[in-house]
């Protein structure tokens, strides 16, 4: 082998070594590049995670810092919606459904307590349809029926006799409701001091009309508040306490009293006059007080309207119709019983007196 061939082989070996070295260097560079890229990616991901974690931590800290201003967590029990309801506008209040006319039997000289018959039955049914509670619909004119008739007379300003006459017949034939607070709440109770009528509304519609007797305006003592005047004040109140059954107080007893203003309550009593006669409460008949409390609830609005009595007897509202005088009963004649006869002792005859042929008469006291 000559020198040229030897140099050629050496050059080829150098080229091979250089090529292999270049390949190795390229491989190292590629590995380094891949490693760098991986490091960059991992670092970026770590930075992103750290940023997100820091953000969440900051958010959590801020949330804990403002925890006192957040509303409490909702409970698992049901509750009423606390959203404030906008006041009802006149365009959304439904009109009171007025009853249709109905022809009723002519009352003649008057249908009154103690009467029976088909005419009484028809009037009872009409009163029931109009939400005046006349008691049992049985064709008998009893005390409950008389309270219902008196309520109609009060409502229309008729003489408060409790007798169905031509005026009551006309009122029941063409009856129309007259709400005192037509733009107020849909469920409410209205106590009219002028007419002495209590009306219960449900969804703006009358559900019960009954006679009532409110404060007389007279001065009295002995109650829980000492001496005061029997005045039922006007205003907007709410029911808040119910006492079931009889409640005995210093001024008397009340049946199922439901309080709406201090010591003033709607309650039942055996006597409900056609005029203001209470110490400030609103009396209602017993048969209505038996269930009245089931139609109302705590928080229900009570509107007392009309003209309240003034202190003493200075009542400035409509004068109540005088009550008819109770029938006079003749006291039974007492026959005087004669007293037992009084016997007079006989005197012993003397010797000079002639003997009597007849015994002395006994004296009796009548």
Residue pairs with C-beta under 8 A, 6 or more apart in sequence:
88 183
88 186
90 183
93 182
93 183
93 204
94 203
94 204
94 205
96 177
96 179
96 182
96 204
96 205
96 206
97 205
98 176
98 177
99 129
99 130
99 175
99 176
101 173
101 174
102 126
102 172
102 173
103 173
104 122
104 123
104 126
104 169
104 172
104 173
105 118
105 119
105 122
105 123
106 169
107 119
107 164
107 165
107 166
107 168
107 169
110 163
110 164
110 165
111 119
111 120
111 123
111 141
111 163
111 164
112 141
112 146
112 162
112 163
112 164
113 141
113 142
113 143
113 145
113 146
113 162
114 141
115 140
115 141
116 139
116 140
116 141
117 139
118 139
120 139
120 140
120 141
120 145
121 137
121 138
121 139
123 134
123 145
123 164
123 172
124 134
124 135
124 137
124 138
124 139
124 145
125 137
126 172
127 133
127 134
127 145
127 148
127 149
127 152
127 172
128 134
128 137
130 172
130 175
130 209
131 206
131 207
131 208
131 209
132 148
132 151
132 152
132 209
132 210
133 144
133 148
133 208
133 210
133 287
133 288
134 144
134 145
134 147
134 148
134 149
135 142
135 143
135 144
135 145
135 148
135 287
136 144
143 285
144 285
144 287
146 162
147 162
147 210
147 211
147 272
147 285
148 210
148 211
149 162
149 163
149 164
149 168
150 160
150 161
150 162
150 211
150 274
151 197
151 209
151 210
151 211
152 158
152 168
152 171
152 172
152 175
153 159
153 160
153 161
153 162
153 167
153 168
153 171
154 160
154 195
154 196
154 197
154 211
154 274
155 171
155 178
155 195
155 197
155 209
156 167
156 171
157 195
157 318
158 167
158 168
158 171
159 167
159 321
160 274
160 275
160 320
160 321
160 323
161 321
161 324
162 274
177 206
179 190
179 199
179 201
179 204
179 206
180 190
180 192
180 199
180 303
180 305
180 306
181 188
181 190
181 303
181 305
182 204
184 301
184 303
185 301
186 201
186 202
186 203
186 204
187 201
187 202
187 203
187 300
187 301
188 200
188 201
188 300
188 301
188 302
188 303
189 198
189 199
189 200
189 201
189 239
189 266
189 296
189 300
189 301
189 302
189 303
190 198
190 199
190 201
190 303
190 305
191 198
191 212
191 214
191 232
191 266
191 282
191 302
191 303
191 304
191 305
192 198
192 199
192 305
192 306
193 214
193 232
193 234
193 276
193 304
193 305
193 306
193 307
193 308
193 309
193 317
194 305
194 306
194 307
194 317
194 318
195 306
196 211
196 212
196 213
196 214
196 274
196 275
196 276
196 320
197 209
197 210
197 211
197 212
198 208
198 209
198 210
198 211
198 212
198 266
198 282
198 284
199 206
199 208
199 209
200 206
200 207
200 208
200 209
200 292
200 295
200 296
201 207
202 295
207 295
208 288
208 292
208 295
210 284
210 285
210 288
211 272
211 274
211 284
211 285
212 266
212 272
212 282
212 283
212 284
213 272
213 273
213 274
213 275
213 276
213 277
213 278
213 282
213 283
214 232
214 276
214 278
214 280
214 281
214 282
214 283
215 229
215 230
215 231
215 232
215 276
215 278
215 279
215 280
215 281
215 308
215 309
216 230
216 276
216 277
216 278
216 279
216 309
217 229
217 230
217 231
217 276
217 309
217 310
217 311
217 312
217 313
217 314
217 315
218 229
218 230
218 312
218 313
219 227
219 228
219 229
219 230
219 311
219 312
220 227
220 228
220 229
220 230
220 251
220 279
221 227
221 228
222 250
222 251
223 249
223 250
223 251
223 263
223 279
224 249
224 250
224 263
225 263
229 309
229 311
229 312
230 278
230 279
230 280
230 309
231 280
231 308
231 309
231 310
231 311
232 264
232 276
232 278
232 280
232 281
232 282
232 304
232 308
232 309
233 261
233 304
233 308
234 304
234 305
234 306
234 307
234 308
235 261
235 303
235 304
236 301
236 302
236 303
237 260
237 261
237 301
237 302
237 303
237 304
238 260
238 298
238 299
238 300
238 301
238 302
239 258
239 259
239 260
239 296
239 297
239 298
239 299
239 300
239 302
240 259
240 260
240 298
240 299
241 258
241 259
241 298
242 256
242 257
242 258
242 259
242 293
242 298
243 254
243 256
243 257
243 258
243 259
244 256
244 293
245 255
245 256
246 253
246 254
246 255
247 253
247 254
247 257
247 267
251 279
252 269
254 265
254 267
254 268
254 269
254 281
255 267
255 268
255 269
255 286
255 289
256 267
256 268
256 289
256 290
256 292
256 293
257 265
257 266
257 267
257 281
258 265
258 266
258 267
258 292
258 293
258 296
259 265
260 266
260 302
261 302
261 304
263 280
263 281
264 280
264 281
264 282
265 281
265 282
266 281
266 282
266 284
266 289
266 292
266 302
267 281
267 282
267 283
267 284
267 289
268 283
268 284
268 285
268 286
268 288
268 289
268 290
268 292
269 283
269 284
269 286
269 289
270 286
271 277
271 283
272 283
272 284
272 285
273 323
274 320
274 321
274 323
275 320
275 321
275 323
276 309
276 315
276 320
277 283
284 292
306 317
307 316
307 317
309 315
309 316
309 317
310 316
336 366
338 364
338 365
338 366
339 364
339 365
339 366
341 362
341 363
341 364
341 365
342 362
342 363
342 364
342 365
343 362
344 360
344 362
344 363
346 359
346 360
349 355
349 356
